Amino acid sequence: MEINITSLLEEDLFQFSHSRMEGGENAGRNTWNAAKEAGTDSPILTTPEQLQALRDYVKGFGAWDAEEIAGWDDAECNALFLQLVSGDVREAGWDSLEDAEWDDEGSLIDSLTGERSESCGHLYRGDDGATYYYLGE
């Protein structure tokens, strides 16, 4: 499922995803709390279908069992989604989507190599100029 994430364009994604090396001993807790607050205040996944798409997508990670995933509330789903998006953008070397560079096909460019970011295949810019994240394989 395609999720429009254009609303995150100017957001500092560092606050939702960074390492202990970058953010100190409490990086995990701090990024989760920031993502959970943002997921509550400005949710991106707003329909039952979008929330289910996230739940279906993360089943393949093997990190949570079906009962745990089903028990997540909307804020937790949105927080995890923010962390997924933020992690992918940051892995390509950018702290915000506004600063990121895109190739002619709408794929994210890795800031270090200057080439298409192979690790961020879920992020893309649509023909309509909006930015999307694909939840699915």
PyMOL commands that set and color helices and strands:
alter all, ss='L'
color gray80, all
select helices_A, chain A and resi 6-8+13-16+20-23+27-41+48-59+66-70+74-91+118-120
alter helices_A, ss='H'
color red, helices_A
select strands_A, chain A and resi 2-4+123-125+131-134
alter strands_A, ss='S'
color yellow, strands_A
deselect
rebuild
show_as cartoon
